[in-house]
Amino acid sequence: MAQRGCGDHRVPLGDITNSQSRQAGSRKTGRVSENNADQRAVRRKKARDRYANMPPEKKAELNAKKRQDYHRKQAEKPSVGL
């Protein structure tokens, strides 16, 4: 095994004094999350509008299906014995 002499220096992994690159990354992440939040808000608004413009018969049909699914899932859950 070769030993290093006193004059050998390791190359640093990276320039840690450049904090600008770290800040740019955090800003980019912030914009991405804001953009995702905006997209989710738009998607929710479209879903609300779609439901609001739905005919009453279709709403009743959808609610009946949701109710059946809810009761089916409740019946499938294991009951907790106290």
PyMOL Python script that loads the backbone (N, CA, C, O; Angstrom):
from pymol import cmd

cmd.read_pdbstr("""\
ATOM      1  N   MET A   1       0.845  -1.168   0.000  1.00  0.00           N
ATOM      2  CA  MET A   1       0.000   0.000   0.000  1.00  0.00           C
ATOM      3  C   MET A   1       0.892   1.234   0.000  1.00  0.00           C
ATOM      4  O   MET A   1       1.813   1.345   0.810  1.00  0.00           O
ATOM      5  N   ALA A   2       0.621   2.141  -0.894  1.00  0.00           N
ATOM      6  CA  ALA A   2       1.445   3.339  -1.007  1.00  0.00           C
ATOM      7  C   ALA A   2       1.003   4.363   0.027  1.00  0.00           C
ATOM      8  O   ALA A   2      -0.188   4.560   0.268  1.00  0.00           O
ATOM      9  N   GLN A   3       1.985   5.003   0.625  1.00  0.00           N
ATOM     10  CA  GLN A   3       1.670   6.014   1.609  1.00  0.00           C
ATOM     11  C   GLN A   3       1.816   7.378   0.971  1.00  0.00           C
ATOM     12  O   GLN A   3       2.651   7.596   0.093  1.00  0.00           O
ATOM     13  N   ARG A   4       1.010   8.257   1.419  1.00  0.00           N
ATOM     14  CA  ARG A   4       1.073   9.613   0.884  1.00  0.00           C
ATOM     15  C   ARG A   4       2.128  10.409   1.630  1.00  0.00           C
ATOM     16  O   ARG A   4       2.348  10.240   2.830  1.00  0.00           O
ATOM     17  N   GLY A   5       2.750  11.256   0.893  1.00  0.00           N
ATOM     18  CA  GLY A   5       3.725  12.128   1.523  1.00  0.00           C
ATOM     19  C   GLY A   5       3.039  13.360   2.082  1.00  0.00           C
ATOM     20  O   GLY A   5       1.839  13.560   1.890  1.00  0.00           O
ATOM     21  N   CYS A   6       3.795  14.164   2.760  1.00  0.00           N
ATOM     22  CA  CYS A   6       3.236  15.364   3.359  1.00  0.00           C
ATOM     23  C   CYS A   6       2.817  16.381   2.303  1.00  0.00           C
ATOM     24  O   CYS A   6       1.936  17.202   2.557  1.00  0.00           O
ATOM     25  N   GLY A   7       3.441  16.338   1.110  1.00  0.00           N
ATOM     26  CA  GLY A   7       3.143  17.317   0.079  1.00  0.00           C
ATOM     27  C   GLY A   7       1.904  16.979  -0.744  1.00  0.00           C
ATOM     28  O   GLY A   7       1.430  17.825  -1.502  1.00  0.00           O
ATOM     29  N   ASP A   8       1.356  15.744  -0.613  1.00  0.00           N
ATOM     30  CA  ASP A   8       0.176  15.363  -1.400  1.00  0.00           C
ATOM     31  C   ASP A   8      -1.083  15.970  -0.786  1.00  0.00           C
ATOM     32  O   ASP A   8      -1.298  15.921   0.425  1.00  0.00           O
ATOM     33  N   HIS A   9      -1.895  16.537  -1.651  1.00  0.00           N
ATOM     34  CA  HIS A   9      -3.160  17.120  -1.199  1.00  0.00           C
ATOM     35  C   HIS A   9      -4.295  16.512  -2.009  1.00  0.00           C
ATOM     36  O   HIS A   9      -4.154  16.249  -3.203  1.00  0.00           O
ATOM     37  N   ARG A  10      -5.389  16.301  -1.359  1.00  0.00           N
ATOM     38  CA  ARG A  10      -6.560  15.785  -2.071  1.00  0.00           C
ATOM     39  C   ARG A  10      -7.248  16.921  -2.807  1.00  0.00           C
ATOM     40  O   ARG A  10      -7.218  18.074  -2.377  1.00  0.00           O
ATOM     41  N   VAL A  11      -7.855  16.577  -3.902  1.00  0.00           N
ATOM     42  CA  VAL A  11      -8.635  17.549  -4.664  1.00  0.00           C
ATOM     43  C   VAL A  11      -9.978  17.703  -3.954  1.00  0.00           C
ATOM     44  O   VAL A  11     -10.610  16.702  -3.617  1.00  0.00           O
ATOM     45  N   PRO A  12     -10.424  18.942  -3.722  1.00  0.00           N
ATOM     46  CA  PRO A  12     -11.707  19.119  -3.037  1.00  0.00           C
ATOM     47  C   PRO A  12     -12.859  18.574  -3.889  1.00  0.00           C
ATOM     48  O   PRO A  12     -12.786  18.565  -5.118  1.00  0.00           O
ATOM     49  N   LEU A  13     -13.910  18.126  -3.223  1.00  0.00           N
ATOM     50  CA  LEU A  13     -15.062  17.564  -3.924  1.00  0.00           C
ATOM     51  C   LEU A  13     -15.803  18.616  -4.739  1.00  0.00           C
ATOM     52  O   LEU A  13     -16.313  18.317  -5.819  1.00  0.00           O
ATOM     53  N   GLY A  14     -15.864  19.789  -4.254  1.00  0.00           N
ATOM     54  CA  GLY A  14     -16.558  20.847  -4.980  1.00  0.00           C
ATOM     55  C   GLY A  14     -16.293  22.176  -4.324  1.00  0.00           C
ATOM     56  O   GLY A  14     -15.784  22.235  -3.205  1.00  0.00           O
ATOM     57  N   ASP A  15     -16.633  23.233  -5.009  1.00  0.00           N
ATOM     58  CA  ASP A  15     -16.437  24.572  -4.484  1.00  0.00           C
ATOM     59  C   ASP A  15     -17.617  24.897  -3.578  1.00  0.00           C
ATOM     60  O   ASP A  15     -18.712  25.193  -4.057  1.00  0.00           O
ATOM     61  N   ILE A  16     -17.391  24.842  -2.271  1.00  0.00           N
ATOM     62  CA  ILE A  16     -18.486  25.087  -1.342  1.00  0.00           C
ATOM     63  C   ILE A  16     -18.693  26.572  -1.072  1.00  0.00           C
ATOM     64  O   ILE A  16     -19.635  26.946  -0.374  1.00  0.00           O
ATOM     65  N   THR A  17     -17.827  27.420  -1.616  1.00  0.00           N
ATOM     66  CA  THR A  17     -17.983  28.850  -1.401  1.00  0.00           C
ATOM     67  C   THR A  17     -18.993  29.457  -2.359  1.00  0.00           C
ATOM     68  O   THR A  17     -19.444  30.582  -2.142  1.00  0.00           O
ATOM     69  N   ASN A  18     -19.358  28.741  -3.411  1.00  0.00           N
ATOM     70  CA  ASN A  18     -20.308  29.270  -4.378  1.00  0.00           C
ATOM     71  C   ASN A  18     -21.720  28.934  -3.914  1.00  0.00           C
ATOM     72  O   ASN A  18     -22.248  27.868  -4.230  1.00  0.00           O
ATOM     73  N   SER A  19     -22.327  29.849  -3.163  1.00  0.00           N
ATOM     74  CA  SER A  19     -23.663  29.583  -2.628  1.00  0.00           C
ATOM     75  C   SER A  19     -24.753  29.980  -3.616  1.00  0.00           C
ATOM     76  O   SER A  19     -25.925  29.669  -3.400  1.00  0.00           O
ATOM     77  N   GLN A  20     -24.386  30.661  -4.694  1.00  0.00           N
ATOM     78  CA  GLN A  20     -25.376  31.108  -5.670  1.00  0.00           C
ATOM     79  C   GLN A  20     -26.066  29.924  -6.339  1.00  0.00           C
ATOM     80  O   GLN A  20     -27.271  29.979  -6.586  1.00  0.00           O
ATOM     81  N   SER A  21     -25.334  28.861  -6.635  1.00  0.00           N
ATOM     82  CA  SER A  21     -25.939  27.712  -7.298  1.00  0.00           C
ATOM     83  C   SER A  21     -26.946  27.023  -6.386  1.00  0.00           C
ATOM     84  O   SER A  21     -27.954  26.504  -6.864  1.00  0.00           O
ATOM     85  N   ARG A  22     -26.691  27.012  -5.097  1.00  0.00           N
ATOM     86  CA  ARG A  22     -27.646  26.397  -4.168  1.00  0.00           C
ATOM     87  C   ARG A  22     -28.930  27.208  -4.102  1.00  0.00           C
ATOM     88  O   ARG A  22     -30.020  26.636  -4.071  1.00  0.00           O
ATOM     89  N   GLN A  23     -28.819  28.524  -4.079  1.00  0.00           N
ATOM     90  CA  GLN A  23     -30.007  29.364  -4.006  1.00  0.00           C
ATOM     91  C   GLN A  23     -30.831  29.253  -5.277  1.00  0.00           C
ATOM     92  O   GLN A  23     -32.061  29.254  -5.220  1.00  0.00           O
ATOM     93  N   ALA A  24     -30.176  29.158  -6.413  1.00  0.00           N
ATOM     94  CA  ALA A  24     -30.907  29.050  -7.672  1.00  0.00           C
ATOM     95  C   ALA A  24     -31.729  27.777  -7.688  1.00  0.00           C
ATOM     96  O   ALA A  24     -32.854  27.777  -8.187  1.00  0.00           O
ATOM     97  N   GLY A  25     -31.191  26.693  -7.152  1.00  0.00           N
ATOM     98  CA  GLY A  25     -31.923  25.434  -7.102  1.00  0.00           C
ATOM     99  C   GLY A  25     -33.144  25.532  -6.204  1.00  0.00           C
ATOM    100  O   GLY A  25     -34.202  24.995  -6.533  1.00  0.00           O
ATOM    101  N   SER A  26     -33.004  26.221  -5.061  1.00  0.00           N
ATOM    102  CA  SER A  26     -34.144  26.330  -4.152  1.00  0.00           C
ATOM    103  C   SER A  26     -35.225  27.214  -4.757  1.00  0.00           C
ATOM    104  O   SER A  26     -36.412  26.962  -4.547  1.00  0.00           O
ATOM    105  N   ARG A  27     -34.839  28.246  -5.506  1.00  0.00           N
ATOM    106  CA  ARG A  27     -35.847  29.081  -6.171  1.00  0.00           C
ATOM    107  C   ARG A  27     -36.580  28.289  -7.233  1.00  0.00           C
ATOM    108  O   ARG A  27     -37.793  28.412  -7.405  1.00  0.00           O
ATOM    109  N   LYS A  28     -35.821  27.478  -7.937  1.00  0.00           N
ATOM    110  CA  LYS A  28     -36.426  26.673  -8.997  1.00  0.00           C
ATOM    111  C   LYS A  28     -37.451  25.716  -8.397  1.00  0.00           C
ATOM    112  O   LYS A  28     -38.538  25.546  -8.950  1.00  0.00           O
ATOM    113  N   THR A  29     -37.118  25.097  -7.281  1.00  0.00           N
ATOM    114  CA  THR A  29     -38.037  24.182  -6.617  1.00  0.00           C
ATOM    115  C   THR A  29     -39.291  24.924  -6.177  1.00  0.00           C
ATOM    116  O   THR A  29     -40.395  24.389  -6.280  1.00  0.00           O
ATOM    117  N   GLY A  30     -39.134  26.147  -5.690  1.00  0.00           N
ATOM    118  CA  GLY A  30     -40.284  26.934  -5.264  1.00  0.00           C
ATOM    119  C   GLY A  30     -41.226  27.218  -6.413  1.00  0.00           C
ATOM    120  O   GLY A  30     -42.445  27.125  -6.266  1.00  0.00           O
ATOM    121  N   ARG A  31     -40.659  27.567  -7.565  1.00  0.00           N
ATOM    122  CA  ARG A  31     -41.500  27.844  -8.727  1.00  0.00           C
ATOM    123  C   ARG A  31     -42.220  26.595  -9.192  1.00  0.00           C
ATOM    124  O   ARG A  31     -43.379  26.652  -9.604  1.00  0.00           O
ATOM    125  N   VAL A  32     -41.535  25.471  -9.127  1.00  0.00           N
ATOM    126  CA  VAL A  32     -42.155  24.224  -9.570  1.00  0.00           C
ATOM    127  C   VAL A  32     -43.325  23.884  -8.664  1.00  0.00           C
ATOM    128  O   VAL A  32     -44.389  23.503  -9.152  1.00  0.00           O
ATOM    129  N   SER A  33     -43.151  24.015  -7.344  1.00  0.00           N
ATOM    130  CA  SER A  33     -44.242  23.678  -6.431  1.00  0.00           C
ATOM    131  C   SER A  33     -45.400  24.659  -6.582  1.00  0.00           C
ATOM    132  O   SER A  33     -46.559  24.263  -6.458  1.00  0.00           O
ATOM    133  N   GLU A  34     -45.107  25.941  -6.848  1.00  0.00           N
ATOM    134  CA  GLU A  34     -46.179  26.904  -7.090  1.00  0.00           C
ATOM    135  C   GLU A  34     -46.932  26.539  -8.354  1.00  0.00           C
ATOM    136  O   GLU A  34     -48.160  26.619  -8.401  1.00  0.00           O
ATOM    137  N   ASN A  35     -46.190  26.134  -9.384  1.00  0.00           N
ATOM    138  CA  ASN A  35     -46.812  25.753 -10.643  1.00  0.00           C
ATOM    139  C   ASN A  35     -47.697  24.530 -10.434  1.00  0.00           C
ATOM    140  O   ASN A  35     -48.807  24.477 -10.964  1.00  0.00           O
ATOM    141  N   ASN A  36     -47.222  23.546  -9.670  1.00  0.00           N
ATOM    142  CA  ASN A  36     -48.022  22.358  -9.387  1.00  0.00           C
ATOM    143  C   ASN A  36     -49.272  22.718  -8.601  1.00  0.00           C
ATOM    144  O   ASN A  36     -50.345  22.168  -8.849  1.00  0.00           O
ATOM    145  N   ALA A  37     -49.139  23.645  -7.651  1.00  0.00           N
ATOM    146  CA  ALA A  37     -50.294  24.069  -6.867  1.00  0.00           C
ATOM    147  C   ALA A  37     -51.316  24.747  -7.774  1.00  0.00           C
ATOM    148  O   ALA A  37     -52.519  24.535  -7.623  1.00  0.00           O
ATOM    149  N   ASP A  38     -50.840  25.562  -8.714  1.00  0.00           N
ATOM    150  CA  ASP A  38     -51.745  26.214  -9.655  1.00  0.00           C
ATOM    151  C   ASP A  38     -52.447  25.189 -10.529  1.00  0.00           C
ATOM    152  O   ASP A  38     -53.643  25.308 -10.793  1.00  0.00           O
ATOM    153  N   GLN A  39     -51.710  24.187 -10.978  1.00  0.00           N
ATOM    154  CA  GLN A  39     -52.312  23.152 -11.819  1.00  0.00           C
ATOM    155  C   GLN A  39     -53.363  22.369 -11.049  1.00  0.00           C
ATOM    156  O   GLN A  39     -54.413  22.031 -11.596  1.00  0.00           O
ATOM    157  N   ARG A  40     -53.087  22.077  -9.780  1.00  0.00           N
ATOM    158  CA  ARG A  40     -54.072  21.354  -8.970  1.00  0.00           C
ATOM    159  C   ARG A  40     -55.316  22.202  -8.762  1.00  0.00           C
ATOM    160  O   ARG A  40     -56.434  21.688  -8.799  1.00  0.00           O
ATOM    161  N   ALA A  41     -55.129  23.511  -8.542  1.00  0.00           N
ATOM    162  CA  ALA A  41     -56.275  24.400  -8.351  1.00  0.00           C
ATOM    163  C   ALA A  41     -57.131  24.455  -9.613  1.00  0.00           C
ATOM    164  O   ALA A  41     -58.359  24.439  -9.532  1.00  0.00           O
ATOM    165  N   VAL A  42     -56.492  24.519 -10.768  1.00  0.00           N
ATOM    166  CA  VAL A  42     -57.227  24.546 -12.036  1.00  0.00           C
ATOM    167  C   VAL A  42     -57.991  23.244 -12.219  1.00  0.00           C
ATOM    168  O   VAL A  42     -59.147  23.255 -12.643  1.00  0.00           O
ATOM    169  N   ARG A  43     -57.350  22.118 -11.902  1.00  0.00           N
ATOM    170  CA  ARG A  43     -58.002  20.809 -12.038  1.00  0.00           C
ATOM    171  C   ARG A  43     -59.215  20.713 -11.114  1.00  0.00           C
ATOM    172  O   ARG A  43     -60.260  20.202 -11.517  1.00  0.00           O
ATOM    173  N   ARG A  44     -59.083  21.206  -9.860  1.00  0.00           N
ATOM    174  CA  ARG A  44     -60.216  21.176  -8.926  1.00  0.00           C
ATOM    175  C   ARG A  44     -61.355  22.059  -9.414  1.00  0.00           C
ATOM    176  O   ARG A  44     -62.524  21.691  -9.294  1.00  0.00           O
ATOM    177  N   LYS A  45     -61.016  23.231  -9.968  1.00  0.00           N
ATOM    178  CA  LYS A  45     -62.050  24.138 -10.470  1.00  0.00           C
ATOM    179  C   LYS A  45     -62.800  23.503 -11.633  1.00  0.00           C
ATOM    180  O   LYS A  45     -64.024  23.608 -11.717  1.00  0.00           O
ATOM    181  N   LYS A  46     -62.074  22.845 -12.527  1.00  0.00           N
ATOM    182  CA  LYS A  46     -62.726  22.168 -13.654  1.00  0.00           C
ATOM    183  C   LYS A  46     -63.657  21.069 -13.158  1.00  0.00           C
ATOM    184  O   LYS A  46     -64.761  20.903 -13.676  1.00  0.00           O
ATOM    185  N   ALA A  47     -63.211  20.320 -12.156  1.00  0.00           N
ATOM    186  CA  ALA A  47     -64.045  19.244 -11.608  1.00  0.00           C
ATOM    187  C   ALA A  47     -65.303  19.817 -10.958  1.00  0.00           C
ATOM    188  O   ALA A  47     -66.389  19.262 -11.120  1.00  0.00           O
ATOM    189  N   ARG A  48     -65.164  20.930 -10.220  1.00  0.00           N
ATOM    190  CA  ARG A  48     -66.337  21.572  -9.610  1.00  0.00           C
ATOM    191  C   ARG A  48     -67.310  22.052 -10.671  1.00  0.00           C
ATOM    192  O   ARG A  48     -68.519  21.855 -10.553  1.00  0.00           O
ATOM    193  N   ASP A  49     -66.770  22.690 -11.720  1.00  0.00           N
ATOM    194  CA  ASP A  49     -67.626  23.188 -12.805  1.00  0.00           C
ATOM    195  C   ASP A  49     -68.332  22.040 -13.522  1.00  0.00           C
ATOM    196  O   ASP A  49     -69.512  22.135 -13.857  1.00  0.00           O
ATOM    197  N   ARG A  50     -67.595  20.960 -13.750  1.00  0.00           N
ATOM    198  CA  ARG A  50     -68.178  19.801 -14.435  1.00  0.00           C
ATOM    199  C   ARG A  50     -69.324  19.227 -13.598  1.00  0.00           C
ATOM    200  O   ARG A  50     -70.371  18.876 -14.143  1.00  0.00           O
ATOM    201  N   TYR A  51     -69.137  19.129 -12.287  1.00  0.00           N
ATOM    202  CA  TYR A  51     -70.178  18.599 -11.407  1.00  0.00           C
ATOM    203  C   TYR A  51     -71.360  19.568 -11.333  1.00  0.00           C
ATOM    204  O   TYR A  51     -72.513  19.139 -11.315  1.00  0.00           O
ATOM    205  N   ALA A  52     -71.077  20.870 -11.291  1.00  0.00           N
ATOM    206  CA  ALA A  52     -72.150  21.866 -11.199  1.00  0.00           C
ATOM    207  C   ALA A  52     -73.016  21.867 -12.457  1.00  0.00           C
ATOM    208  O   ALA A  52     -74.220  22.112 -12.374  1.00  0.00           O
ATOM    209  N   ASN A  53     -72.424  21.600 -13.613  1.00  0.00           N
ATOM    210  CA  ASN A  53     -73.173  21.612 -14.869  1.00  0.00           C
ATOM    211  C   ASN A  53     -73.781  20.253 -15.213  1.00  0.00           C
ATOM    212  O   ASN A  53     -74.399  20.099 -16.266  1.00  0.00           O
ATOM    213  N   MET A  54     -73.610  19.276 -14.337  1.00  0.00           N
ATOM    214  CA  MET A  54     -74.119  17.930 -14.585  1.00  0.00           C
ATOM    215  C   MET A  54     -75.645  17.912 -14.390  1.00  0.00           C
ATOM    216  O   MET A  54     -76.150  18.554 -13.469  1.00  0.00           O
ATOM    217  N   PRO A  55     -76.374  17.194 -15.233  1.00  0.00           N
ATOM    218  CA  PRO A  55     -77.831  17.095 -15.056  1.00  0.00           C
ATOM    219  C   PRO A  55     -78.166  16.409 -13.718  1.00  0.00           C
ATOM    220  O   PRO A  55     -77.397  15.574 -13.242  1.00  0.00           O
ATOM    221  N   PRO A  56     -79.303  16.757 -13.121  1.00  0.00           N
ATOM    222  CA  PRO A  56     -79.664  16.181 -11.810  1.00  0.00           C
ATOM    223  C   PRO A  56     -79.734  14.653 -11.816  1.00  0.00           C
ATOM    224  O   PRO A  56     -79.377  14.018 -10.824  1.00  0.00           O
ATOM    225  N   GLU A  57     -80.189  14.054 -12.924  1.00  0.00           N
ATOM    226  CA  GLU A  57     -80.271  12.589 -12.985  1.00  0.00           C
ATOM    227  C   GLU A  57     -78.876  11.973 -12.892  1.00  0.00           C
ATOM    228  O   GLU A  57     -78.663  10.979 -12.197  1.00  0.00           O
ATOM    229  N   LYS A  58     -77.943  12.580 -13.599  1.00  0.00           N
ATOM    230  CA  LYS A  58     -76.567  12.080 -13.602  1.00  0.00           C
ATOM    231  C   LYS A  58     -75.935  12.249 -12.215  1.00  0.00           C
ATOM    232  O   LYS A  58     -75.196  11.378 -11.756  1.00  0.00           O
ATOM    233  N   LYS A  59     -76.234  13.388 -11.542  1.00  0.00           N
ATOM    234  CA  LYS A  59     -75.724  13.615 -10.188  1.00  0.00           C
ATOM    235  C   LYS A  59     -76.251  12.552  -9.234  1.00  0.00           C
ATOM    236  O   LYS A  59     -75.500  12.007  -8.425  1.00  0.00           O
ATOM    237  N   ALA A  60     -77.551  12.257  -9.332  1.00  0.00           N
ATOM    238  CA  ALA A  60     -78.157  11.253  -8.456  1.00  0.00           C
ATOM    239  C   ALA A  60     -77.529   9.882  -8.707  1.00  0.00           C
ATOM    240  O   ALA A  60     -77.271   9.127  -7.769  1.00  0.00           O
ATOM    241  N   GLU A  61     -77.290   9.571  -9.974  1.00  0.00           N
ATOM    242  CA  GLU A  61     -76.664   8.296 -10.336  1.00  0.00           C
ATOM    243  C   GLU A  61     -75.246   8.206  -9.758  1.00  0.00           C
ATOM    244  O   GLU A  61     -74.854   7.178  -9.206  1.00  0.00           O
ATOM    245  N   LEU A  62     -74.494   9.286  -9.894  1.00  0.00           N
ATOM    246  CA  LEU A  62     -73.120   9.323  -9.385  1.00  0.00           C
ATOM    247  C   LEU A  62     -73.096   9.199  -7.862  1.00  0.00           C
ATOM    248  O   LEU A  62     -72.278   8.466  -7.306  1.00  0.00           O
ATOM    249  N   ASN A  63     -73.999   9.922  -7.190  1.00  0.00           N
ATOM    250  CA  ASN A  63     -74.052   9.857  -5.725  1.00  0.00           C
ATOM    251  C   ASN A  63     -74.458   8.471  -5.239  1.00  0.00           C
ATOM    252  O   ASN A  63     -73.938   7.997  -4.229  1.00  0.00           O
ATOM    253  N   ALA A  64     -75.382   7.814  -5.945  1.00  0.00           N
ATOM    254  CA  ALA A  64     -75.792   6.460  -5.564  1.00  0.00           C
ATOM    255  C   ALA A  64     -74.611   5.499  -5.684  1.00  0.00           C
ATOM    256  O   ALA A  64     -74.411   4.642  -4.823  1.00  0.00           O
ATOM    257  N   LYS A  65     -73.836   5.645  -6.748  1.00  0.00           N
ATOM    258  CA  LYS A  65     -72.666   4.777  -6.942  1.00  0.00           C
ATOM    259  C   LYS A  65     -71.632   5.022  -5.839  1.00  0.00           C
ATOM    260  O   LYS A  65     -71.061   4.075  -5.299  1.00  0.00           O
ATOM    261  N   LYS A  66     -71.394   6.297  -5.507  1.00  0.00           N
ATOM    262  CA  LYS A  66     -70.447   6.621  -4.432  1.00  0.00           C
ATOM    263  C   LYS A  66     -70.922   6.045  -3.104  1.00  0.00           C
ATOM    264  O   LYS A  66     -70.122   5.520  -2.329  1.00  0.00           O
ATOM    265  N   ARG A  67     -72.229   6.142  -2.840  1.00  0.00           N
ATOM    266  CA  ARG A  67     -72.796   5.622  -1.603  1.00  0.00           C
ATOM    267  C   ARG A  67     -72.622   4.105  -1.525  1.00  0.00           C
ATOM    268  O   ARG A  67     -72.251   3.576  -0.478  1.00  0.00           O
ATOM    269  N   GLN A  68     -72.889   3.405  -2.631  1.00  0.00           N
ATOM    270  CA  GLN A  68     -72.719   1.948  -2.664  1.00  0.00           C
ATOM    271  C   GLN A  68     -71.259   1.562  -2.426  1.00  0.00           C
ATOM    272  O   GLN A  68     -70.970   0.636  -1.669  1.00  0.00           O
ATOM    273  N   ASP A  69     -70.350   2.278  -3.074  1.00  0.00           N
ATOM    274  CA  ASP A  69     -68.921   1.990  -2.900  1.00  0.00           C
ATOM    275  C   ASP A  69     -68.485   2.222  -1.454  1.00  0.00           C
ATOM    276  O   ASP A  69     -67.691   1.458  -0.906  1.00  0.00           O
ATOM    277  N   TYR A  70     -69.015   3.288  -0.844  1.00  0.00           N
ATOM    278  CA  TYR A  70     -68.676   3.591   0.544  1.00  0.00           C
ATOM    279  C   TYR A  70     -69.121   2.454   1.462  1.00  0.00           C
ATOM    280  O   TYR A  70     -68.348   1.980   2.295  1.00  0.00           O
ATOM    281  N   HIS A  71     -70.371   2.021   1.305  1.00  0.00           N
ATOM    282  CA  HIS A  71     -70.893   0.958   2.167  1.00  0.00           C
ATOM    283  C   HIS A  71     -70.178  -0.365   1.910  1.00  0.00           C
ATOM    284  O   HIS A  71     -69.961  -1.139   2.843  1.00  0.00           O
ATOM    285  N   ARG A  72     -69.809  -0.633   0.662  1.00  0.00           N
ATOM    286  CA  ARG A  72     -69.070  -1.856   0.340  1.00  0.00           C
ATOM    287  C   ARG A  72     -67.704  -1.841   1.025  1.00  0.00           C
ATOM    288  O   ARG A  72     -67.282  -2.845   1.598  1.00  0.00           O
ATOM    289  N   LYS A  73     -67.016  -0.700   0.963  1.00  0.00           N
ATOM    290  CA  LYS A  73     -65.695  -0.591   1.594  1.00  0.00           C
ATOM    291  C   LYS A  73     -65.797  -0.700   3.115  1.00  0.00           C
ATOM    292  O   LYS A  73     -64.932  -1.293   3.760  1.00  0.00           O
ATOM    293  N   GLN A  74     -66.863  -0.120   3.688  1.00  0.00           N
ATOM    294  CA  GLN A  74     -67.048  -0.212   5.135  1.00  0.00           C
ATOM    295  C   GLN A  74     -67.282  -1.656   5.561  1.00  0.00           C
ATOM    296  O   GLN A  74     -66.819  -2.077   6.621  1.00  0.00           O
ATOM    297  N   ALA A  75     -68.000  -2.414   4.738  1.00  0.00           N
ATOM    298  CA  ALA A  75     -68.272  -3.815   5.055  1.00  0.00           C
ATOM    299  C   ALA A  75     -67.006  -4.663   4.915  1.00  0.00           C
ATOM    300  O   ALA A  75     -66.847  -5.657   5.623  1.00  0.00           O
ATOM    301  N   GLU A  76     -66.105  -4.278   4.005  1.00  0.00           N
ATOM    302  CA  GLU A  76     -64.868  -5.030   3.792  1.00  0.00           C
ATOM    303  C   GLU A  76     -63.838  -4.799   4.888  1.00  0.00           C
ATOM    304  O   GLU A  76     -62.958  -5.634   5.097  1.00  0.00           O
ATOM    305  N   LYS A  77     -63.937  -3.682   5.585  1.00  0.00           N
ATOM    306  CA  LYS A  77     -62.964  -3.370   6.635  1.00  0.00           C
ATOM    307  C   LYS A  77     -63.084  -4.385   7.764  1.00  0.00           C
ATOM    308  O   LYS A  77     -64.188  -4.757   8.160  1.00  0.00           O
ATOM    309  N   PRO A  78     -61.954  -4.826   8.275  1.00  0.00           N
ATOM    310  CA  PRO A  78     -62.036  -5.733   9.429  1.00  0.00           C
ATOM    311  C   PRO A  78     -62.516  -4.959  10.654  1.00  0.00           C
ATOM    312  O   PRO A  78     -62.031  -3.862  10.934  1.00  0.00           O
ATOM    313  N   SER A  79     -63.454  -5.526  11.367  1.00  0.00           N
ATOM    314  CA  SER A  79     -63.972  -4.841  12.549  1.00  0.00           C
ATOM    315  C   SER A  79     -62.976  -4.995  13.695  1.00  0.00           C
ATOM    316  O   SER A  79     -62.367  -6.051  13.869  1.00  0.00           O
ATOM    317  N   VAL A  80     -62.825  -3.948  14.455  1.00  0.00           N
ATOM    318  CA  VAL A  80     -61.881  -3.940  15.564  1.00  0.00           C
ATOM    319  C   VAL A  80     -62.631  -4.383  16.811  1.00  0.00           C
ATOM    320  O   VAL A  80     -63.590  -3.733  17.226  1.00  0.00           O
ATOM    321  N   GLY A  81     -62.199  -5.483  17.407  1.00  0.00           N
ATOM    322  CA  GLY A  81     -62.843  -5.974  18.629  1.00  0.00           C
ATOM    323  C   GLY A  81     -62.249  -5.308  19.851  1.00  0.00           C
ATOM    324  O   GLY A  81     -61.035  -5.338  20.056  1.00  0.00           O
ATOM    325  N   LEU A  82     -63.091  -4.716  20.652  1.00  0.00           N
ATOM    326  CA  LEU A  82     -62.604  -4.043  21.868  1.00  0.00           C
ATOM    327  C   LEU A  82     -62.779  -4.908  23.066  1.00  0.00           C
ATOM    328  O   LEU A  82     -62.425  -4.506  24.175  1.00  0.00           O
TER     329      LEU A  82
END
""", "prot")
cmd.dss("prot")
cmd.show_as("cartoon", "prot")
cmd.util.cbc("prot")
cmd.orient("prot")
